[in-house]
Amino acid sequence: MSIIDLVVVIAYFVFILIVGLISYKKIKNEEDYSLAGRSLGYPFTIGLIIATVLGAGATMGTTGLSYNMGIGALWWVIAYAIGMIGFAFVAYVIRRIKYWTLPEVLQARFGNVARLIAAFTMILGLIALFGVQVAALGSVFTAMGNLYGITYETAIIIAGAIMIAYTIAGGMFALAYTEFIQASILLIVLGIVLPIILFSDIPVSTVITTLPDSMVNFWGGVQVAILVGWFLTLIPFSFVDVSLWQRASSAKSERVAKRSIFISTALFIGYSIVMVAVGMTGFFLYPNLVQEYGTSDVVLPVLILNKLPTVMIGFSIAAILAVVMSTAGSILMVSGMTVSRDIARYFAPTLSDKSALVTSRLTIFLIGAFGIIFALLMRGIFDMMLLAFALYVGVAFVPAMAALFWNKATKAGAIASMIGGGLTVIPLYALNKPFNIEPIFVALVISTILMVAVSLITYKEGVTTKKLSQQE
């Protein structure tokens, strides 16, 4: 990596911090900080969504996954895309009811206990997801061969600190401005320029005919149990993804929210197909990466450093930084909003806007610090992401959908569903999926049964609150 490439990367970091400081001046209250004043049109809303969904998991996680299993990695893309399309049809409800967070929705229908359970579960998942992003940065620097003495651990600390600083300063306005640019860099550099250069030297047909049969078998290349786990985790997660909820709430209208999700889904599918092809090409060129680096997550930066010319290396590394920074910023924003609105206001109902803003920024700092620690202790970007998703889905999916769309859902049913789902998924993961059973499948079944059974037992006509989609 040349000094020119390094200058490009450093310039990007400086740009991010400057945008955060400029955005600081636009923030007048908590709504400005968390939702950008509900004023975002198509360009910024699409930029926020696409830069969020194309995070470390969809970029480095996908290339690492396809390096290991080949074209079968596209099944996770299909699962997530189906979930996003489904979410587009409920986004109008989220935009209309004007609740800021998913725990706030649960509180409106089921009371404070449900809100607190969801909030604390969400915080645990967000710590893990932020750790995924900074771990991705560590993998980039590992692939660079400890560039200029920057080790994996040092890279995680530096990158995490910058992510925390610019999110604390600028809030959602900073994310809206930077992510529009980040999404553009990402799609152009990694989604278009990289494959053009890579496949001009190595035709896709050559890669396909050379790889093992298992890696080019779309229908049989992935175990059924893994497919079930992906679909049962990623589709429900899309409906309760707190980042998507926040984007829908930040849009200036219901139409902008819905159409922006459709457009972002199309971009996500196209980009992910490219990343799968890139990961498979990485296996074709460097079949011993796992033995050399200890993880397949380094395949994308290795390809960039070995196959792209000077300057393009800098822009490509900056693009990876862009995707990681954008998702990390979104995670931190959601964590700050969750604690300030769903936890702090429970214990201090009269909390002022100014105090809530301070609470949100302090939370971002603490969640970021715990996420950095998590990244230092864990490896495996895609698996870490799925674990965080599964925990949250097991607790929140069924009660959230019932709150929005089922009139007979009760407080007792929701609490039983949340506790049952959470207490199922955690031990099954801790036991490393006994009998090859997907924890999320069992958790969703138990959560649904408890929701329906307990609600029907405790339902009282005229007393149980109506579904939120009927409320104005």
N, C-alpha and C positions, 0 to 999 in steps of 0.2 A: 504494500500500500504506500503510494507516494505521498510526499508532503502536500501536494495539491489536493489529493483526495482527503487528507486529514483536515486541511483548511475548509473544505466544503462541509465536512461533518461538524466541525467546530462552529462554522457560520450558522448552521442550522440550529444548533443549541442556543446560540446567542439570539437568533431571531425569535425562538420560542419564548425566551425570557422577556424580551422587549415587548412582545405582544401581550404577555401576562401583565406587565407593568402598565401598558397603555389601557388595557381593559379594566384595570383596577379603578380608573377614574369614572367609568360608566356605571359603577355599581352604587345604587342609592339605597337598596333594601334587599331583603332576603330573596324575594321573587326575582329580582334582577340577577342575583348571584346564582341561584339554583336553576332558573328556567329562562334566563335571558329576556324577562319581561313578557313571555309568551308572544314573541313578535317575529319569529323566524319564518322566512319564506322558503321556496323550493331549494335554491342553491345551498343555503346553510343547513337546512333540515336534512337534505340528502347527504351532504358532506358529513354531518354528524353521525348519521346512521351507518353509512358505508365505512367510515373510518373506525367506527366502533365494532362492526361485525367482522371487518377484516383485521382483527387483532393478531396477537402473537399466535393464537391457536389456529386461525384460518390461514396464516401465512407460513410461519416456521413450523407450526404443528402439522399443517397439511403436507408440506414438503417432506417433513420427517416421517409422517405416517405413510405416504406413498413410497418413500424410499424403502420402507420395511415390507409393505404389502401390495404395492403397485396400484393398478387402476381401481381396485376395490375401495380405495380411500374415498372415491366419489360418493359412496353410499352415505357417508356422514354429511356431505354437502347437500345431497338430496333431502335428507331428514331435516336439516336446519332450514333449507329453503321452503319446505312445506310448512314448517312452523312459522316462518316469517310471513308467508302469504296468509296463513290463518290469522296471525296477529293483526294484519292490515284490516281485516273485517271487524275486529273489535276495537281498533284504535280510536274510532269515532266516539265510542262510549267513554274511553279514558279521557279524551280531549274534552268531552262535554261535561263530565261530572266534576272536573277540575280539582280532583285530589292530587297531591303532589307525589305521593309514594304509595307503593302497594300495601305496606303495613297500615297506612292511613285509610285505605279502602277497606281493609279487614276490620279496622276499628269502627268505621262508620256503620258496618253491618253487624259485626259480632262482638264489639266491645274492646276494652283496653288489653285484656289478657291475650287475645288473639293478636293484637297489634304488637305487643312486646315479644311474643314468641317468634313472630315473623321477623321483627327487627333484629333480634339477637342472632337468629339463624342466618339472616342476610349478611350481617357483619362478618360472621365466620367465613362465609363463602367469598365475600369481597376481599378479605385479607388474602385468601388463597389465590383469587384471580389477579390481584395486584402482584402477588409474588410470581405468578406465571409471566407477567409482562417483564419484570426486571430480570427474571431468569433467562428470558429470551435475549435480552441485551448481554447477559453474561456469556451466552453461547456464541453470540456474534464476536465478542472479543476473544473468546477461546479459539475460534476458527482463525482469527488473525494472528495467532501464535504469540499471545501476550504482548501485543503491540506496545512498544515504548515502555515496557515494564508494567503495563496495565493488566492485572490478573483478572480472573473470573470474579473473584470476590470484590476487588476494587471497582470493577466495572458496574457491578450490581449496586454498590453503595453510591457511586457518582450518578448513575442514571436515575436511581430511585430518588435521590435528593433533588435533582432537577425537575423531575415529574411532580414531586410534592410542592416545590417552590412556585412553579408557574400556575398550578391549579389553585393553590391557596390565594395567590395574588388576583387572578383574573376571573375565576369561576366559569360559568357557562358562556359568558361573552368571549372569554379567551379561547374556550374550546370551539365555539362556533366559528371564529375567525381562523384559527390555526387549522382546524380539521378540514375546512373547505380546501385549503392549500395542501394539507397532508394527504387527503384523499386523491387529489389530482396528481401529486407526485407519485403516490403509490400505484395508481392505475396505469399511469404513463410509463414509469420507469420499470416497475416489476411486472406489470401485466402486459406490456407491449414491447418495450425496448429489449428487456432481458431475453424473452423467448425468441425474438427476431434474430438477435446475435447468436444465441445458443444453438438454435435449430438451423441456422444458415450453414454451420459447420457440421452439425450432427443431425441428419434427417430423422424425423419422428419414426418413420418406417424402419430405419436401422435399429433404433432403440427397441421397438416393439418386437421385431423378429429375433433379437439377441437375448432379451430378458427371459427368465424362467417362466414356464407356462402359468404358474400360479399368480404371477404378477400382472399378466395380461388377461386374466379370466375375470371379467366383470361380475358374472353371475355366481361363480363358485369360489372366488378368491378370498371371501371373508366368511368366517364361521357364523352360523345362524345366531348363536348366543350373542355374539358381538353386535350383529345387525339389530337384534331386538333391543339390546342396551342402548345403542345409538338413537334409534327411533323413539324409544320410550323416554329418553332423557332430553334429546334436543328439540323435539316437537313441543312437548309441554313447556320446556324452558323458554322457548320463544314467546309464549303467551304471558309469562311472568317475569321476563327479563327486565330488571329495573332500569337498565339503560334505555331500552326501547320505550318503556313507559315514560321516561323523562323526555325523550325526543318527541314523542307524540304530544306531550303536554307543552313542550316549548314551541311547537308549530303554531302559526298564527290562525289556523283554521282546521276543522276536521278534514276537509278535502286535501289540504296540503299534507297533513299527517298521513293519510291513507295512500295517496299517490306517491309520496316520497318513499314509502316502504316498498311499494311495487317496483319502482325504478331501482332502488337499492338492492332488492333481491335479484333482479336480472344482472346487475353489475357483479354481485357476489358470486353468482353461478359461473359467469364467464371467467372471472378472476381465479376462482378455485380450480376450474378445469386446467387453466394454465399452470397453477402451482402443482397440481398432481403430475402433469407432464414433466415439469421441471424436476420434481422429486425423483421420478422414475429415471430421468436422464442422469441425475446424480448417482444413482445406483449403478447405472451402465458405466459411468466414468470412474467412480470411486467406490468400489464394492466393499472396502475395508474401513469405512469411516467410523463405524461403531467401535471396532477394535482400537482405532487410533485415538478417538476423542471421547469414547465412552457413551455417546448418544448420537442418534441420527438427526437430531434437531439442528446440527451444524451444517447440513447439506446445502442450504440456500446460501449462507455467507461463503462457504467454500467454493461454490460455483461462481459467485460474484468475483471473489478475489483471484480466481484462476482463469476465468474466461472473458472478463470484460476489460476494456482498455482503461487507461488512466483517465481521470475525471468521471467517467461513467461508474467506476468503482465507488468514488465518493458520493455520487448521487444515489447509487443503489443502497449503500449503507445508510445514507440519510433517509431513504425511503423506508428501510426497516425501522429506523429510529422513529419515523413518522407514524407507522402503524402501531408500534408499541406504545409510544407516547400518547397517541390519541385514545387508545383503549384504556391505558392506565389512568389518564385524566378523567375519563368517564367513570371509571370505577371509584376513584377518589371522590368525585362530585356526588355520586349516589350515596357513598358512605357518609359524607358530611351531612347531606340532606336527611338521610335516614335517622341519624343520631339526633340532629337538632329538632326535627319535627316529631319523630316517633318514640324517642326515648326521653330526651330532655324535657319536652313539653308534658310528658306524662307525670314526671316528678315536679315540674314547675309550670303549671298551666298558664300562668301570666307572664311567661318569658317574653321579653321585648324583642323586637326585630334586631336591634343592635346586639343583644346578648346571644340571640340565635345565630347570628352571623359569626360571632366570635367562637361559639360552640362548634359550628360547622367547620371552620378553618382549623380549630384545634383537633377535631376528629380526623380531618384529612391528614394532618401531621402524624397522629398516632397510628392510624390504619396503614399509612405509608411505611412507618417504621416497622410495624409488625410484619407487613408484607415483605420488606427487605430481609428480615430475619427468616421468614418462611422460604424465600428464594435461596438463601444461603444453605438451607438444610435439605432442600428437595431438588430432584431432577426429573425430567420427563414432562414436557410442556403439555402435550395433548392429554395424557392421563391425569395430570393435575387439574386441567380444565374440566374434564368430565366428572371428576370427584366433586368439585365445587358445585357444578351444575346439578348433579344427582341429589346432593344434600338439600339444596334449595327447592328443587322440584318436589322431592318427597314430602316436604313440609308445607309448601305454599301453593302448589298448583291447584289441587282440588278445592280447597277453601276459597281461593281467589275466583275461580270460575263460578263457584256456587254463589259467592257474594254478588257477582255481576248478573247472573242469569237464572238462578233458581229461587223461586219465592218461598219454598218450604225449608230452605236451609236455616238452621238455628245456631245460636251461640255455642250451645253444648256440642252440637255436631261438628262445628268448625274446630273447636279446641281438641276434641277427641281425634279428629282427622289429622290435625297438625302433629300432635304428640305421637300418634300411632305411626305416621309416615316417617317422622324423624327417628324414632326409636327402632325402626326396622332397617332403614338404609345404613345407619352408622355401624351397628355391629356386623352386618353382612359384609360391608367393605373391610372392616377390621379383621374379619375371619377369612379374607381373600376369596370371597364369592364361593362359599361351600357348595358342592355338587354342581358347580358351574352355573349357578342360578344368578341372574342379574338382580342386584339389590333394588334397583329402581323399579323393576317389574313388581316385585313383592310389595314394595313400599306404596306404589300407586294403587294396587289392589286393596291393601289394608286401609289406606287413606280413604278410598272411595267407599268401601263397605261401611266404615265407621261414620263417614259423613252422612250417608243415606240413612243408615239404620238409626243412629242416635237422633238425627234431625226429625225423622218420621215419628219417633217415640216422644220427642219433646216439643213438637210443633203445636202451636196454639193459634187458631184462627183469630185474626184481628189483633194479636199481640206480637207475633213474629214479624219483623220488619220485612219490607218488600225488597226484591232484587234491585240493585243500584241502577241497572240499565233502564228502569222505569222512573227513576227519580230525576228531577230536574236540578 
